[in-house]
Amino acid sequence: MYKLIAIDMDGTLLNDQHEVTPEVREALHKAKKKGVKIVLCTGRPIGGVRRFLEDLLLNEEDDYVIAYNGALVQNTHTNGVVAERSIGYGDLVRLYGLSLELKTPMHFFDPEHLYTPNRDLSPYTVVESYLTQMPVHYRTLEELPRDMVIPKVMFIDEPEKLSRTIEAIPDWVQEKYTMVRSMPFYYEILHKDASKGNAVKLLAGHLGIHREEVVCIGDNENDLTMIEYAGCGVAMGNAVPKVKAIADFETRTNNEHGVAYAIEKLVLS
C-alpha cells in the first residue's frame, strides 16, 4: 500500500487555468481519508502555496509541504521546519554577476518575498508574482542584508534565449549548485543538496515511510529526481519526454484530471 503521494503543482495538480478541478480535489480527499499522506512538492515559494494548502485541507495536524524545489520541507500545521537548504548573500552576488555576464534577467526569494535586482522588470518576474501572489520588490544587492536566507535564484528569459544561457553557464557553477529548468522560461538555482528527490526522501524517512511506499507525480525536469526516487514515479500526460522516459506509470494530462486518474488507479482501486 502506498503511504505518501508527493505532487507537483504547476502542470500537474493544477490545470492550465491554475485551478484544482473537482475531480482532483475528490481524489485527494479520498486518499487522505484512507490515511495516505498528500504532500504538495513544488518549485513555488511557501507563500505561493498556502492558499492551496488551506483550500485542500492540507494544513491539518502532521501535514507537510515541500517548497522551493526541495529547499524547504515544512510542517503545514505548526510551520515547523523539517529541513532547509538555502544559499547565501555571497552566492547571490556571484549569480548576479553571472546573469549580467550572460545578459539574462534574474529574480530571487527570501522566505517571504520575491525580489528583482533588475530595474527594468522582466515580464517573467511579473508572471512569477502572479502565480505565487507575492509582490515584487526591486532591490539592489547593496540594499540587501548580508545574512539573507535565499531558498532559490531564478534565471528568466524567452525559452530560446534561456537555452543559450544554460549552455553558456560554466561547469564550476553547474557543480556548485543544483540547477534545473522548471518551465521553458525558468531556470532555477538552489543549494547543491536541494532537490525534490532529496526532500521527498528526507520527509519519508522523517515519517518512517519506505521508498517503495511513495508515489511521486510530476511533469517537468525539476520533477525528475523525485520520480526517480519514488517507488512509483508518475508522469503526467503533458509531461516533457525526459519525465515520461523514467516514469513507471503515465497518467492523463493536467487538463484531464491526471492526478485524480493516477490516484484512482494506484491508490484507491
C-alpha positions as CSV (number, residue, x, y, z in Angstrom):
1,M,0.0,0.0,0.0
2,Y,1.3,3.5,-0.9
3,K,1.5,5.8,2.1
4,L,2.8,9.1,0.7
5,I,1.9,10.9,-2.6
6,A,4.2,13.8,-3.5
7,I,2.5,16.0,-6.1
8,D,4.0,18.8,-8.2
9,M,1.7,21.8,-8.7
10,D,2.0,23.7,-12.0
11,G,1.3,21.5,-14.9
12,T,0.4,18.6,-12.6
13,L,-2.0,19.3,-9.7
14,L,-3.3,22.5,-11.4
15,N,-4.9,22.7,-14.8
16,D,-3.9,25.4,-17.3
17,Q,-6.2,27.8,-15.6
18,H,-4.2,27.3,-12.4
19,E,-7.1,25.5,-10.7
20,V,-7.6,22.3,-8.8
21,T,-10.5,20.5,-10.6
22,P,-13.3,18.9,-8.6
23,E,-12.2,15.5,-9.8
24,V,-8.7,16.0,-8.4
25,R,-10.0,17.5,-5.2
26,E,-12.2,14.5,-4.6
27,A,-9.4,12.0,-5.2
28,L,-7.1,13.9,-2.8
29,H,-9.8,13.8,-0.2
30,K,-10.4,10.1,-0.6
31,A,-6.7,9.2,-0.4
32,K,-6.2,11.4,2.7
33,K,-9.2,9.8,4.3
34,K,-7.6,6.4,3.6
35,G,-4.6,7.5,5.6
36,V,-2.3,8.4,2.7
37,K,0.0,11.5,3.2
38,I,-0.7,14.1,0.5
39,V,2.4,16.4,0.1
40,L,2.5,19.2,-2.4
41,C,6.0,19.3,-3.8
42,T,6.6,22.4,-5.8
43,G,9.1,25.0,-7.1
44,R,6.8,27.7,-5.7
45,P,7.7,29.7,-2.6
46,I,5.9,28.8,0.6
47,G,3.8,32.0,0.3
48,G,2.6,30.9,-3.1
49,V,1.3,27.5,-1.7
50,R,-0.5,28.4,1.5
51,R,-3.9,29.2,-0.1
52,F,-3.9,25.8,-1.8
53,L,-2.9,24.1,1.5
54,E,-5.8,25.8,3.2
55,D,-8.3,25.1,0.4
56,L,-7.4,21.4,0.2
57,L,-7.2,21.0,4.0
58,L,-3.6,20.0,3.7
59,N,-2.6,22.1,6.8
60,E,-4.0,19.8,9.4
61,E,-2.0,18.0,12.1
62,D,1.0,16.2,10.8
63,D,0.6,17.6,7.2
64,Y,3.7,18.7,5.3
65,V,4.7,20.6,2.2
66,I,7.9,20.8,0.1
67,A,8.6,24.2,-1.4
68,Y,11.3,25.9,-3.5
69,N,12.0,22.7,-5.4
70,G,13.1,20.9,-2.3
71,A,14.9,23.7,-0.4
72,L,12.3,23.7,2.3
73,V,10.4,20.9,4.0
74,Q,7.8,22.2,6.5
75,N,5.0,21.1,8.7
76,T,2.0,23.0,7.4
77,H,0.1,22.8,10.7
78,T,2.8,24.1,13.1
79,N,5.1,25.8,10.4
80,G,7.9,23.9,12.0
81,V,10.9,23.4,9.6
82,V,11.8,19.8,9.0
83,A,14.7,20.7,6.6
84,E,16.1,23.8,4.9
85,R,18.8,24.1,2.3
86,S,19.4,27.7,1.3
87,I,22.2,29.8,-0.3
88,G,23.6,33.0,1.0
89,Y,24.5,36.6,0.1
90,G,27.8,35.6,-1.4
91,D,26.1,33.2,-3.8
92,L,23.6,35.9,-4.8
93,V,26.4,38.3,-5.7
94,R,28.2,35.6,-7.7
95,L,25.0,34.6,-9.6
96,Y,24.0,38.2,-10.2
97,G,27.4,38.8,-11.8
98,L,26.8,35.7,-14.0
99,S,23.4,37.0,-15.0
100,L,24.9,40.3,-16.1
101,E,27.7,38.5,-18.0
102,L,25.2,36.3,-19.8
103,K,22.7,39.1,-20.3
104,T,19.9,37.2,-18.6
105,P,17.5,38.7,-16.1
106,M,17.1,37.1,-12.7
107,H,15.0,37.2,-9.6
108,F,15.2,35.5,-6.2
109,F,13.4,34.9,-2.9
110,D,13.8,35.1,0.8
111,P,11.4,33.0,2.8
112,E,8.5,35.5,2.4
113,H,9.3,37.8,-0.6
114,L,10.1,38.0,-4.3
115,Y,13.0,40.4,-5.3
116,T,14.5,41.6,-8.5
117,P,17.8,43.4,-8.9
118,N,16.7,44.5,-12.4
119,R,15.3,48.0,-12.7
120,D,13.6,47.0,-16.0
121,L,11.1,44.5,-14.7
122,S,11.1,41.2,-16.7
123,P,7.6,40.0,-17.8
124,Y,8.6,36.6,-16.4
125,T,9.0,38.2,-13.0
126,V,5.5,39.5,-13.3
127,V,4.3,36.0,-14.2
128,E,6.0,34.6,-11.1
129,S,4.5,37.3,-9.0
130,Y,1.0,36.5,-10.4
131,L,1.4,32.7,-9.9
132,T,2.6,33.0,-6.4
133,Q,0.6,36.0,-5.4
134,M,3.7,37.6,-4.0
135,P,4.5,41.3,-4.7
136,V,7.8,42.1,-6.4
137,H,10.4,44.2,-4.6
138,Y,13.1,46.0,-6.6
139,R,16.4,46.0,-4.5
140,T,20.0,46.5,-5.5
141,L,22.3,44.0,-3.9
142,E,23.8,46.7,-1.8
143,E,20.4,47.3,-0.2
144,L,20.1,43.7,1.0
145,P,21.1,42.3,4.4
146,R,24.3,40.2,4.3
147,D,22.7,37.5,6.5
148,M,19.8,37.0,4.0
149,V,18.5,33.4,3.6
150,I,17.8,32.7,-0.1
151,P,16.0,29.5,-1.0
152,K,16.5,29.9,-4.7
153,V,17.5,32.2,-7.5
154,M,15.9,32.0,-11.0
155,F,17.4,33.0,-14.4
156,I,14.4,34.0,-16.6
157,D,14.1,34.7,-20.3
158,E,12.4,33.8,-23.5
159,P,12.8,30.0,-24.0
160,E,15.3,30.1,-26.9
161,K,17.4,32.8,-25.2
162,L,17.3,30.9,-21.9
163,S,18.5,27.7,-23.6
164,R,21.6,29.6,-24.9
165,T,22.2,31.0,-21.4
166,I,22.1,27.5,-19.9
167,E,24.6,26.2,-22.4
168,A,27.0,29.1,-21.6
169,I,26.9,28.5,-17.8
170,P,30.4,27.5,-16.7
171,D,31.0,23.9,-15.4
172,W,32.1,25.2,-12.0
173,V,28.8,26.9,-11.5
174,Q,26.9,23.7,-12.5
175,E,29.0,21.7,-10.0
176,K,28.4,24.2,-7.1
177,Y,24.6,24.4,-7.3
178,T,21.5,22.3,-8.1
179,M,20.3,23.9,-11.4
180,V,17.1,22.8,-13.0
181,R,14.7,24.0,-15.7
182,S,11.2,24.1,-14.2
183,M,9.5,25.8,-17.1
184,P,10.6,26.8,-20.6
185,F,11.3,30.4,-19.3
186,Y,12.6,29.5,-15.8
187,Y,16.0,28.1,-14.8
188,E,16.2,27.6,-11.0
189,I,19.4,27.7,-9.0
190,L,19.5,26.2,-5.5
191,H,21.7,24.8,-2.8
192,K,23.7,21.8,-4.0
193,D,21.7,19.4,-1.8
194,A,18.3,20.9,-2.6
195,S,16.1,18.8,-4.9
196,K,12.6,17.4,-4.9
197,G,14.0,13.9,-4.7
198,N,16.2,14.6,-1.7
199,A,13.3,16.4,0.0
200,V,10.8,13.6,-0.5
201,K,13.4,11.1,0.7
202,L,14.1,13.1,3.8
203,L,10.4,13.5,4.6
204,A,9.7,9.9,4.0
205,G,12.4,9.0,6.4
206,H,11.1,11.5,9.0
207,L,7.7,9.8,8.7
208,G,9.0,6.2,8.8
209,I,7.8,5.6,5.2
210,H,9.8,3.3,2.9
211,R,10.7,4.3,-0.7
212,E,8.5,1.5,-2.0
213,E,5.5,3.2,-0.3
214,V,6.0,6.5,-2.1
215,V,4.3,7.8,-5.2
216,C,5.6,11.0,-6.9
217,I,3.7,12.8,-9.7
218,G,5.1,15.5,-12.0
219,D,5.5,16.9,-15.5
220,N,8.8,18.8,-15.8
221,E,12.5,18.5,-15.4
222,N,12.5,19.7,-11.8
223,D,10.4,16.6,-11.0
224,L,12.9,14.1,-12.4
225,T,14.7,13.5,-9.1
226,M,11.6,12.7,-7.1
227,I,10.2,10.5,-9.9
228,E,13.5,8.6,-9.9
229,Y,13.3,8.2,-6.1
230,A,9.7,7.1,-5.9
231,G,8.5,3.5,-5.5
232,C,6.1,4.6,-8.3
233,G,7.1,7.6,-10.4
234,V,4.1,9.0,-12.4
235,A,4.4,11.2,-15.5
236,M,1.6,13.5,-16.5
237,G,0.2,13.1,-20.0
238,N,1.6,16.6,-20.6
239,A,5.0,15.8,-19.2
240,V,8.2,16.5,-21.0
241,P,9.9,13.5,-22.7
242,K,12.6,13.2,-20.0
243,V,10.0,12.6,-17.3
244,K,8.0,10.1,-19.4
245,A,11.2,8.2,-20.1
246,I,11.9,7.4,-16.5
247,A,8.3,7.1,-15.1
248,D,6.7,3.8,-14.0
249,F,3.2,5.0,-14.9
250,E,1.8,7.6,-17.3
251,T,-1.5,9.3,-16.4
252,R,-3.7,11.7,-18.2
253,T,-2.9,15.4,-18.7
254,N,-3.4,18.2,-16.1
255,N,-6.4,19.3,-18.1
256,E,-7.9,15.8,-17.9
257,H,-7.6,15.4,-14.1
258,G,-4.4,13.3,-14.5
259,V,-3.7,13.4,-10.7
260,A,-7.1,12.0,-10.0
261,Y,-6.7,9.3,-12.5
262,A,-3.3,8.2,-11.1
263,I,-4.6,8.2,-7.5
264,E,-7.7,6.2,-8.5
265,K,-5.6,3.6,-10.4
266,L,-2.6,3.3,-8.0
267,V,-4.1,4.1,-4.5
268,L,-7.8,3.8,-4.3
269,S,-8.6,0.8,-6.6
